[in-house]
Amino acid sequence: VGEALGEYYRAILPLCNLLKDKRLGTGDSMTKELIQDTLEILDAYGKDDAHHQIQHHVPGFQHCGIK
């Protein structure tokens, strides 16, 4: 799935960056956790340049090291 989404990173990742840092009220920590999990999955199972793309669009992302 990560490789198939590769061409959509430019649309998906900026939204992930906004949601990761925004206060959303109730369920705030759950949303941030889901965003982090999603980014880790995209990083681990995406194309070869996935980590670079994620770092570009979500500067605070930490590499998970699953690969």
N, C-alpha and C positions, 0 to 999 in steps of 0.2 A: 504494500500500500504506500509506503514511504516514497518509493521510486516513482510510482504513478502520480503522486502529488507534486513532484519536483518542479513541473512547469507552473504550478500555482503558488509557489512559495512567495512570490512578490505580492500576491493578494492576501495570503493567509498570515504571514509572519508579522506585518505591521499591526494587524488586529491583535495577535497574540501579545505583542509588546505593549499595546494600550491596556489590555485586560490584565496583564501581569502586574502592572504598576498602579492600576486604578483602584480606588476604594469603591466597592460595589454594595456595601451594606451587609445584609444577612447572607451568609454563605460565602463571604469574601475569601476566607482561607481555602475553602473547597475549590473555588474557581481558580485561584492561584495555583493550587496543587494540580488541578487538571491541566492547566496551561503548561506547567513545568513538565508533567508527564508526557503531554503531547509533543513538546519540543524535544524531549529525550528520545521518544520513539522516532520522530522525524530524523533526528541526528543519527541514531543507531542504524536505521533501516532505509534511509534515503540514499540518494545518489552520492557519488564521491565528493561533490562540492556542497553537500547539505550542511556540514558544519560551518563552512565559510559563509553560506547564505544566511544561516541562522544568526551567526555572530554579527553580520552586517545589519540585519533588521532588528535583532533583539540583543543589544550590546551587553546586557547584564547576564546573559545566559552562560551557565557553567557547563562544561563538557561532562557527560555522565560516564563515559568510558565503557559502555556496553560492547562496542564493536570488537 
